[in-house]
Amino acid sequence: MKTQKLTVMALTTAIALILSFIESQIPAFVAIPGVKMGLPNIAIVYALYRLGWKEAAAISLVRVVLVSLLFGSIASFFYSFAGAVLSLLGMTLLKKTEKFTEIVVSVAGGVLHNIGQIGMASIILETDALRYYLPFLLVSGILAGVVIGLLSGILIRRIHLK
């Protein structure tokens, strides 16, 4: 791997970690637990478009591990990991079609992240009652996905590092 690409990946990972920390400091703006803006996904969507899916996956995995170690728990690792894998898979497939904007790709990522987290929580907690919580998370995933997609799109068009 070229030094320049590795450096860009390291910087993108650092930005994702900083955005995770910032997000952890923002009080919940709704009464629904777990609803977040998904700020770190700005870095992941940027990496997907500018670096490639393998690099975005590596950045996402490192971010999930480090955020869980620094700010979370083993349970939060499993929830985040499931959400990140499903989200990245969906975003990668949509991006490969070249038929969707960054906003649509980001919205799919936000929704799939929430589905992955609810699925993992249902497995860990051994209950399917969490499915009633899903509609609220899907709405938040759509709203956050639009905002993250808009911001990511701006960065993708303005920052050309590789």
ABEGO torsion letter per residue (X at the ends): XBAAAAAAAAAAAAAAAAAAAAAAABBBABABBGBBAGAAAAAAAAAAAAAEAAAAAAAAAAAAAAAAAAABBAAAAAAAAAAAAAAAAAAAAAAAAGABBAAAAAAAAAAAAAAAAAAAAAAAAGBAAAAAAAAAAAAAAAAAAAAAAAAAAAAAAABBBX
